[in-house]
Amino acid sequence: MPLPKVAIVGRPNVGKSSLLNWLARLKVSVVDPTAGVTRDRVTHLFHENDRYFELVDTGGIGVVDSDDLSEQIEAQIQIGIHEAALIVLVVDGLAGVTPLDLEVAKRLRPLDKPTLLVVNKCDSTRIDDEVHEFHRLTDAPVVITSVKGNRNRTALMDAILELLPSADSIESAEGQMRADAPELQVAIVGRRNVGKSTFINALAETERVIVSEIAGTTRDSIDIRFDLDGKSFVAIDTPGVRKRKSLANNIEYYGLVRAKRSIRRANVVFMFFDSQLTISRVDKQLVDEIQEHHKPCIFVVNKWDLATSGGMTNESWSNYLIREFSSMRHVPLAFITSATSRNVKQLVNLAQTIYKQSRIRVPTARLNRLVRAAIQNNPPPVRKNKRPKIYFATQVASEPPTIVLKCNEPKLLDATWKRYLAGVMREELPFQEVPIKMYFRPRGSSDPDQLSLEDRADIV
């Protein structure tokens, strides 16, 4: 079960980033009076009343970005909303309801997700009497807050926990979905003309998708359901991606958007490469997207018959991919020829294997024995005359496997030692071929000075 996410949304300058920092009791998100400062999604892991969840700060909806990045900001907001289990809509109590607030509310209304309305910047209780006007935005529960006045932080956190779907309900819903859903959903991505559609046809054993030598034939994402060994799967065929500066029109641009959306939808991603071509900027862009969303992935080298006839070996291509994507060493490789269906079935079987890895839960006792052994074999180096200490480790979610390690001061643990620990985990735990998220958190969070200023998860 993945960690539930809570997305903070609203128009610019209603105090979304301040709200995140206030709840986290540290500076996670940049706060500035200039609209549009928050562009990417900013996340923070919370552990409250035995619940783990991620609070996600998003950019202001409707912002006109000075660097012409409005499209990218909007895409990040949409991802945050799509992934959220709970929406926190933030408005400015001093400014009252604005036209842009109405637009934001209109956008959120069709979503079938629990929502909490936070009327922020109510520094004085006199403003509370005007809060009723915000009820026309949504019928969601309301919490009045003031970051500056430190009003109702506990009430806001309690409301979030109350509206957050329970762990049991999430598991029940996922179980119901899986009862009717295919075994897994696989996204097939890559640059243009690497043979993705030919691969789909090999899976479906029919001309379900147009196959053409004209690069960029597939312009929309297409779901193809197929059966293999009595199990049902969905393959998501995506448009070929080209360099952003080469995007000729809206159709090409939305092809890129849909390819990224397909990655987010998938349980496993097949990243296609052409055995006759070198790694491109587009390939790296897609791999970055896969890595950002922590998706189990297989690097698929297609048209392998042409490579072997030219003297290319599996080892040489493997070494080449490792050099180009050193942070993705755990990703398994497959060498196929879609046109003749060579190794296609084996690829699907491999996808099932790594998907199962991503859903495994490791007992806490086993995890802590492993961490203790790793520390004994190679203690973390002393920094600033202090020795880093890890007190406890636990897996809090799956898909991807997410591990929280409680320590004295997370910032004392350097990147080299974290990579060592990640290597031990990957070698000893059943996560050899999937991404792992590791959060290093202080054991006690009552003293803000002991909190790390960098709270992003280590993705390994």
C-alpha positions in Angstrom: 0.0 0.0 0.0 1.6 3.4 -1.0 1.8 6.3 1.4 -1.4 8.4 1.3 -0.7 11.9 0.0 -2.4 15.1 1.1 -2.3 17.9 -1.5 -2.4 21.6 -0.5 -3.9 23.5 -3.4 -5.2 27.0 -4.0 -4.6 30.2 -5.9 -1.2 32.0 -5.5 -0.3 33.8 -2.2 -2.9 32.2 0.1 -0.2 30.8 2.3 0.1 27.2 1.1 3.9 27.0 1.6 3.7 28.8 5.0 1.0 26.3 6.0 3.3 23.3 5.1 6.2 24.8 7.0 4.0 25.5 10.0 2.6 22.0 10.2 6.1 20.5 9.7 7.7 23.0 12.1 10.6 23.6 9.7 11.4 25.3 6.5 10.5 22.7 3.9 9.0 25.0 1.3 10.2 28.5 0.1 8.0 31.3 1.4 7.9 34.6 -0.5 5.3 37.2 -1.2 6.0 36.9 -5.0 3.3 34.7 -6.6 4.6 31.6 -8.3 7.6 30.9 -6.1 6.5 27.3 -5.6 6.8 25.5 -9.0 7.6 21.9 -8.3 5.7 19.8 -5.8 7.3 19.9 -2.4 6.6 17.0 0.0 7.1 16.3 3.7 6.6 13.0 5.5 4.4 13.2 8.6 3.9 10.7 11.4 0.9 11.6 13.5 -1.2 9.4 15.7 0.4 6.2 14.3 -0.4 7.4 10.7 2.3 8.1 8.1 1.3 10.4 5.2 2.9 12.9 2.8 1.8 16.5 2.7 2.4 18.0 -0.8 2.7 21.7 -1.4 1.7 22.7 -5.0 2.1 25.8 -7.0 -0.6 28.5 -7.2 -3.4 27.6 -9.6 -3.7 30.2 -12.2 -0.3 31.8 -11.8 1.3 33.5 -14.7 5.0 32.6 -14.4 7.6 35.2 -15.1 9.9 32.6 -16.6 7.2 31.2 -18.9 7.0 28.0 -17.0 3.2 28.1 -16.4 2.6 24.9 -18.3 5.2 23.0 -16.2 3.8 24.4 -13.0 0.2 23.4 -14.0 1.5 19.9 -14.9 3.0 19.6 -11.4 -0.3 20.8 -9.8 -2.3 18.3 -11.8 0.0 15.4 -10.7 -0.3 16.5 -7.0 -4.1 16.5 -7.3 -4.3 13.2 -9.2 -2.1 11.4 -6.6 -3.8 12.9 -3.5 -6.0 10.9 -1.1 -7.1 14.2 0.4 -7.3 17.8 -1.0 -6.7 20.7 1.3 -8.1 23.8 -0.4 -6.5 27.0 1.1 -8.0 30.5 0.8 -7.1 33.9 2.2 -9.5 35.0 5.0 -8.3 38.6 4.7 -8.9 38.9 0.9 -12.3 37.1 0.9 -13.6 35.1 -2.1 -11.9 36.1 -5.3 -12.7 35.1 -8.9 -9.7 32.8 -9.0 -10.9 31.1 -5.8 -14.1 30.3 -7.6 -12.2 28.9 -10.6 -10.1 26.7 -8.3 -13.2 25.4 -6.5 -14.9 24.7 -9.8 -11.9 22.7 -10.9 -11.9 20.6 -7.7 -15.7 20.1 -7.5 -15.9 17.1 -10.0 -13.2 15.2 -8.1 -14.4 12.3 -6.0 -12.0 13.0 -3.2 -12.4 14.1 0.4 -11.7 17.9 0.7 -10.9 20.2 3.6 -11.3 24.0 3.3 -8.7 26.0 5.2 -9.4 29.7 5.6 -5.9 31.0 6.3 -4.5 34.4 7.4 -7.2 34.8 10.1 -4.8 36.6 12.4 -7.7 38.1 14.4 -10.8 36.4 15.6 -12.8 39.4 14.2 -12.2 37.9 10.7 -13.9 34.7 11.8 -17.3 36.3 11.3 -16.7 36.7 7.6 -15.7 33.0 7.0 -19.3 32.0 6.0 -18.8 33.6 2.5 -16.3 30.8 1.7 -19.0 28.2 2.0 -20.1 28.9 -1.6 -16.8 27.4 -2.7 -17.4 23.9 -1.2 -19.4 22.1 1.4 -16.2 20.6 2.8 -15.4 20.9 6.5 -13.7 24.2 7.4 -10.7 25.0 9.6 -9.8 28.6 10.4 -6.0 29.1 10.7 -3.3 31.7 11.1 0.3 30.8 10.6 1.4 34.2 11.8 -0.8 34.0 14.9 -0.2 30.3 15.4 -3.9 29.6 15.5 -5.5 26.1 15.3 -2.5 24.1 14.1 -3.7 21.1 16.2 -7.2 21.5 14.9 -6.0 21.5 11.3 -3.8 18.4 11.9 -6.8 16.6 13.6 -9.0 17.5 10.7 -6.5 16.1 8.2 -6.2 12.8 10.1 -10.0 12.5 10.4 -10.6 13.0 6.7 -7.6 10.9 5.5 -8.8 7.5 4.4 -8.0 4.9 7.0 -5.4 2.3 6.2 -8.0 -0.5 6.3 -10.3 1.4 3.9 -7.4 1.9 1.5 -6.4 -1.7 1.6 -10.1 -2.8 1.2 -10.5 -0.5 -1.8 -7.3 -1.7 -3.4 -8.3 -5.3 -2.9 -11.7 -4.6 -4.5 -10.0 -2.9 -7.4 -7.6 -5.8 -7.9 -10.4 -8.3 -7.8 -11.7 -6.8 -11.1 -8.5 -5.3 -12.4 -5.8 -6.9 -14.6 -2.8 -8.5 -13.1 -0.8 -5.4 -13.8 -0.6 -2.3 -16.1 2.5 -1.8 -18.2 3.4 1.5 -19.8 5.6 1.2 -23.0 7.6 4.4 -23.4 10.5 5.6 -25.5 11.4 7.9 -28.2 9.8 7.7 -31.7 10.2 4.7 -33.9 11.8 2.3 -31.4 9.2 -0.4 -32.1 6.7 0.2 -29.3 3.6 -0.4 -31.4 5.2 -3.5 -33.0 5.7 -4.8 -29.5 2.1 -4.2 -28.7 1.0 -6.1 -31.7 3.2 -9.0 -30.7 1.5 -9.0 -27.3 -2.0 -8.7 -28.6 -1.3 -11.0 -31.6 -3.4 -8.7 -33.8 -3.0 -5.5 -35.7 -4.6 -3.6 -32.7 -2.2 -0.6 -33.2 -1.1 1.0 -36.4 2.5 0.0 -37.2 4.4 2.3 -39.5 7.9 3.3 -40.4 6.8 6.9 -40.2 8.1 8.2 -36.8 5.4 9.4 -34.4 2.4 7.4 -35.8 0.9 6.8 -32.3 -0.3 10.2 -31.1 -2.5 9.1 -28.2 -2.1 6.7 -25.3 -4.0 3.4 -26.1 -4.8 0.7 -23.5 -4.6 -2.8 -24.9 -5.9 -5.6 -22.8 -4.3 -9.0 -23.4 -4.2 -12.4 -21.7 -1.1 -14.5 -21.0 -1.0 -17.9 -19.2 -4.6 -17.3 -18.0 -3.9 -13.8 -16.5 -5.1 -10.5 -17.8 -2.8 -7.5 -18.4 -3.1 -4.0 -19.8 -0.4 -2.5 -22.0 -0.4 1.3 -22.3 1.0 2.2 -25.7 2.3 5.8 -25.7 3.3 8.3 -28.4 7.0 8.5 -29.3 8.6 11.4 -27.5 10.8 14.0 -29.3 12.9 16.8 -28.0 10.9 19.7 -26.6 12.3 22.2 -29.0 11.2 19.9 -31.8 7.6 19.8 -30.7 5.9 21.0 -33.8 2.3 21.5 -32.6 -0.1 20.8 -29.8 -0.6 17.2 -30.9 3.1 16.5 -30.4 3.2 18.4 -27.1 0.2 16.5 -25.6 1.9 13.3 -26.8 4.7 14.1 -24.3 2.2 14.9 -21.6 0.4 11.6 -22.2 3.6 9.6 -22.1 4.4 11.1 -18.7 0.8 10.4 -17.5 1.1 6.8 -18.7 4.2 6.4 -16.5 2.3 7.6 -13.5 -0.6 5.2 -14.2 1.5 2.1 -14.7 2.6 -0.6 -12.2 5.7 -1.3 -14.3 7.3 0.7 -17.1 9.0 -0.7 -20.2 11.6 1.9 -21.2 12.4 1.1 -24.9 15.7 1.6 -26.6 16.7 1.0 -30.2 19.7 -1.3 -30.3 20.9 0.7 -33.4 20.8 4.1 -31.7 22.7 5.9 -28.9 21.1 7.2 -25.8 19.4 10.6 -26.5 18.3 13.5 -24.3 14.7 12.3 -24.7 15.7 8.9 -23.3 17.2 10.6 -20.3 14.1 12.8 -19.8 11.8 9.7 -19.8 14.1 7.8 -17.4 14.1 10.9 -15.1 10.3 10.8 -15.1 10.3 7.1 -14.2 12.8 7.7 -11.4 10.8 10.7 -10.1 7.7 8.6 -9.7 9.6 5.6 -8.3 8.2 3.2 -10.8 9.5 -0.4 -11.2 11.1 -0.4 -14.6 12.7 -2.6 -17.2 15.1 -1.3 -19.8 14.1 -3.0 -23.0 16.6 -3.0 -25.9 14.6 -3.7 -29.0 15.6 -4.8 -32.5 18.2 -7.1 -31.0 18.5 -9.2 -34.1 20.1 -6.3 -35.9 22.5 -5.7 -33.0 23.7 -9.3 -32.8 24.2 -9.5 -36.6 26.5 -6.4 -36.2 28.6 -8.0 -33.5 27.0 -6.2 -30.5 26.8 -8.2 -27.2 24.5 -8.1 -24.2 27.4 -7.2 -22.0 28.4 -4.2 -24.0 24.9 -2.8 -24.1 24.4 -3.4 -20.4 27.6 -1.5 -19.6 26.5 1.3 -21.8 23.2 1.7 -20.0 24.9 1.5 -16.6 27.3 4.3 -17.7 24.4 6.5 -18.9 22.0 5.8 -16.0 24.3 5.0 -13.0 21.5 5.7 -10.5 19.4 3.0 -12.1 21.8 0.1 -11.7 19.0 -2.0 -10.1 16.9 -1.9 -13.2 16.8 -5.2 -15.0 17.5 -5.4 -18.8 15.7 -7.3 -21.5 16.8 -7.8 -25.1 14.0 -8.5 -27.5 13.0 -8.4 -31.2 9.3 -7.3 -31.3 9.0 -8.0 -35.0 9.5 -11.8 -34.4 8.2 -11.9 -30.8 11.6 -12.9 -29.6 11.7 -12.8 -25.7 8.4 -11.0 -25.5 6.7 -13.5 -23.2 9.8 -13.6 -21.0 9.6 -9.8 -20.7 6.0 -9.9 -19.4 7.0 -12.6 -16.9 9.9 -10.4 -15.7 7.4 -7.5 -15.3 5.3 -9.7 -13.0 8.3 -10.5 -10.9 9.4 -6.9 -10.2 5.8 -5.8 -9.6 5.6 -8.4 -6.9 8.8 -7.1 -5.4 7.4 -3.6 -5.2 4.5 -4.9 -3.1 6.4 -6.9 -0.5 6.4 -5.9 3.2 9.4 -6.7 5.3 8.9 -7.4 9.0 10.3 -4.7 11.2 12.4 -7.1 13.2 14.1 -8.4 10.1 14.7 -4.8 8.9 16.3 -3.7 12.2 18.5 -6.8 12.4 19.8 -5.9 8.9 20.4 -2.2 9.8 22.3 -3.1 13.0 24.5 -5.5 11.1 25.2 -2.9 8.4 26.2 -0.4 11.1 28.5 -2.9 12.8 30.2 -3.8 9.5 30.6 -0.1 8.5 29.7 2.5 11.1 28.7 5.9 9.7 31.6 8.4 10.0 31.7 11.0 12.7 30.8 14.5 11.6 31.1 17.7 13.5 32.4 15.7 16.5 29.1 13.8 16.6 28.5 10.2 15.7 25.4 9.5 13.7 23.0 7.0 15.4 20.1 5.1 13.9 17.7 3.9 16.5 15.0 2.2 14.6 13.8 1.3 11.1 10.4 0.3 9.8 8.7 -0.1 6.4 5.7 2.2 6.3 4.4 1.5 2.7 4.9 -0.5 -0.4 4.7 0.4 -4.2 7.4 1.6 -3.8 8.9 0.1 -0.6 9.2 3.0 1.8 11.4 2.8 4.8 11.7 5.3 7.7 14.9 5.3 9.8 14.8 7.2 13.1 18.1 8.7 14.0 19.7 11.4 16.2 20.5 13.9 13.5 19.7 13.0 9.8 22.1 15.6 8.4 25.1 13.8 10.0 24.6 10.9 7.6 26.5 11.6 4.4 25.4 10.5 0.9 28.2 7.9 0.7 27.1 6.1 3.8 23.4 6.2 2.7 24.4 4.6 -0.6 26.2 1.9 1.3 23.1 1.2 3.5 20.9 1.2 0.4 23.2 -1.3 -1.2 23.0 -3.6 1.8 19.2 -3.3 1.8 19.0 -4.1 -1.9 21.3 -7.1 -1.5 19.7 -8.6 1.6 16.0 -7.6 1.1 13.6 -8.8 -1.6 13.9 -5.4 -3.4 16.8 -6.1 -5.8 15.2 -4.7 -8.9 12.8 -2.0 -7.7 13.2 1.6 -6.3 13.3 2.0 -2.5 12.4 5.2 -0.7 14.3 5.9 2.5 13.4 8.7 4.9 15.9 9.6 7.6 14.0 11.3 10.4 14.9 12.5 13.9 13.6 10.3 16.7 11.9 13.2 18.4 10.3 16.2 16.6 9.5 18.4 19.5 12.7 20.5 19.0 12.6 22.2 15.6 16.4 22.8 15.8 17.0 19.1 15.6 15.1 18.6 12.4 16.9 18.3 9.1 16.3 21.1 6.7 16.2 18.6 3.8 13.3 16.2 4.1 13.1 14.6 0.7 13.3 10.9 0.6 16.4 9.2 -0.6 15.4 7.2 -3.8 17.6 4.2 -4.3 
